[in-house]
Amino acid sequence: MNQKSLIKPVLIIALVPVLFACEQNNRGPLRVSKINPRYFTDNSGKAIYLTGSHTWNNFVDMIPEEESTVFYYDEYIKFLTAHNHNFIRLWAWDIHTWDTKRNQSRDSLLLQVNLKPWLRTGSGVALDGKPKYDLTKFNPDYFSRLKERVQAAGEANIYVSVMLFEGWGTQFLTGAFNDHPFHPENNINGIDMDTSHDSLGVKIYELGNDKITELQELYVNKVIETVGGFDNVLYEISNENHPESTEWQYHMINYVKKVENESGKVHPVGMTFQHKGGQNQTLFDSPADWISQGREGNYQNNPPASNGQKVILTDTDHMWGIGGYRQWVWKSFLRGMNPIFMDPYKGRVLNKGKGDRWEQEMRVSMGLSRKIAYKIDLINMVPSTTIATSGYCLAAEGKEYLVYIPEGKETNVDLTSSKGSFEVTWIDPLSGNTWAGDPIPGGNANKLVSPFETADALVHVKIK
């Protein structure tokens, strides 16, 4: 008999109350699961799957010269909640400006970046004509906003990776070092650097200048003092810094861990892809708890299965800039990773991809993947490339399987080593609707045929 004639529709919407009941941010900080180190966990013992849309101006203001618009953070939090997202990177930006012409945006803008961690109380004038920074005195407005935004995210059950430094702009924007608070002419702190041959100032993000490292550590201490009491915090050392920053980033990872171990509340620390010319192995070799890798290894199209060496927050930012597609979300999820999206939210910073292009392709798919992640026993499931002929399967062998079919209508699922009868539920990756299929027996390699018209499908197979 035709399998389609027997399937019964069920709505995945019924899962939502369960999801929010089991994921409250009062269960302690995240930590790498000892049972399944592909994921974080908390005091609940459950796998905490992370996914969400982050955008450049969700912390510091990035405003075109002729405008006075600001970022409405409360509205952004509601946007994330509406899409069932639970993770963002809270972006830093180390320099005063961002000329988006470098990013090949349709409408290039010269953005003024406001709020820096330090007060401009020093005697003398910086290169931008304003008072110099004192890098030992912190800007209360900056840290007040940091605390408020982390807290607001936590109240919405959203985890926040606090970005400590931003290395891309300093490398690639014309004259960027002149806009950096650590340029010797922009502060009163006696930083000794030869700027005549290093106009980009990338050596700020390397070991070798003890004065700079001490000032950076002082700032890191202030960040931890400000938000280290919140359970929904993670840390990221630097966005897309240059490959020669490796030892400095390793040092900073260990420094954050040292400070937090002494304070008694420890949060995960991450290292993200180094651009330009970085290697994923550098991240895997790091002391970081989590990483965001680059495209090396075909993470864009056929990501390798995570082996649990690190929690992987696979980020479109480090593979496309702005990019990604629906199948990538599902492929990454089924390979044991946590997909996140560099979102051109409202097109206020970069207009590339503005509009609804990313709604179904990325935002909806990530939110749906999170719903499914909390329906299955994720903490006990590991990726397999062989159990399903489609190549994408999360499996707790003998008990539960989630299979993705990225193209075509069918897959074989190998249950030859399993006993008993298994329930089959098909999931439409576009709508989230589910359909109950005929049960299948263990002890066989079972052929499953999708009931959907979509080009891809998910199927959940679970022991009765």
NORWO-V392588 format. One line per field, one symbol per residue. ss: DSSP state (A for helix, B for strand, O for the rest). burial: b if it has 24 or more other C-alpha atoms within 12 Angstrom, else e. A space follows every 50 residues. Layout:
ss = ???
burial = ???
This chain:
ss = OOAAAAOBBBOAAAAAAAAAAAOOOOOOOOBBOOOOOOOBBOOOOOOBOO OBBBOOOOOOBBBBOOOOOOOOAAAAAAAAAAOOOOBBBBOOOOBOBBBA AAAOOOOOOBBBBBOOOBBBBBBBBOOOOOBBBBBBBBOAAAAAAAAAAA AAAAAOOOBBBBBBBBOAAAAAOOOAAAABOOOAAABOOOOOOOOOOOOO OAAAAOOOOAAAAAAAAAAAAAAAAAAOOOOOBBBBBBBOOOAAAAAAAA AAAAAAAAAAAAAOOOOOBBBBOOOOOOOAAAAAOOOOOBBBOOOOOOOO OOOOOOOOOOBBBBBAAAOOOOOOOAAAAAAAAAOOOBBBBBOOAAAOOO OOOOOOAAAAAAAAAAAAAAAAAOOOOAAAOBBBOOOBOOOBBBBBOOOB BBBBBOOOOBBBBBOOOOOOBBBBBBBOOOOOOBBBBBBBBOOOBBBBBO OOOOOOBBBBBBBO
burial = eeeeeebeeeebeebbeebeebbbbeebbbbbbeebbbbbbbeebbbbbb bbbbbbbbbbbbbbeeeeeebebeebbebbbebbbbbbbbbbbbbbbbbb eeeeeeeebbbbbbbbbbbbeeeeebebeeebbbbbbbbeebbebbbebb bbbbbbbbbbbbbbbbbbbbbbbebbbbbbbbbbbbbbbebebeeeeebb bbbbbbeeeeebbebbbbbbbbbbebbbbbbbbbbbbbbbbbbbbbbbbb bbbbbbbebbeeeebbbbbbbbbbbeebbbebbbebbbbbbbbbbeeebb ebbbbbebbbbbbbbbbbbbbbbbbbbbbbbbbbbbbbbbbbbbbbbbbb ebbeeeebbebbbbbbbbbbbbbbbbbbbbbbbbbebbbbbbbbbbbbbb bbbbbbbebbbbbbbeebeeebbbbbbbbbbbbbbbbbbbbbeeebbbbb bbeeebbbbbbbbe
